[in-house]
Amino acid sequence: MYGENARPNAQEPPELPAPGALLVDMSRGGRVGEFRGVAGLRWSLRPVGGGIEWEAEPRHVRPALLIEQLRARTARLNARSRGEVL
């Protein structure tokens, strides 16, 4: 039958994470960020604990593993203990 095995060109959008969920942006070398919301067709992320937000395509983003979450939070705490402005 015509079109029986045809796949649509549009991919289903990934499920939106909860605000504050930690995600890894693979298009930025595995940078970990907190999900802030949707900006058009992109997702807004910001560094753990604050900073300048950036936008990422949802297809390049995945949930952060527990070890990645721990590294991001530890890096922030270490920077704060050194007196760095976050």
SULKA-V886923 format. One record per pair of residues at least 12 apart in sequence whose C-alpha atoms are under 6 Angstrom apart, sorted by the first residue. I is the first residue (numbers start at 0). J is the second residue. Records with the same first field share a line. If there is no record, write none. Layout:
I = J + J
This chain:
18 = 34 + 35
19 = 33 + 34
20 = 33 + 34
21 = 33 + 63
22 = 61 + 62 + 63
23 = 60 + 61 + 63
24 = 59 + 60
25 = 59
26 = 59
32 = 44 + 45 + 46 + 47
33 = 45 + 47
41 = 54 + 55 + 56
42 = 54 + 55
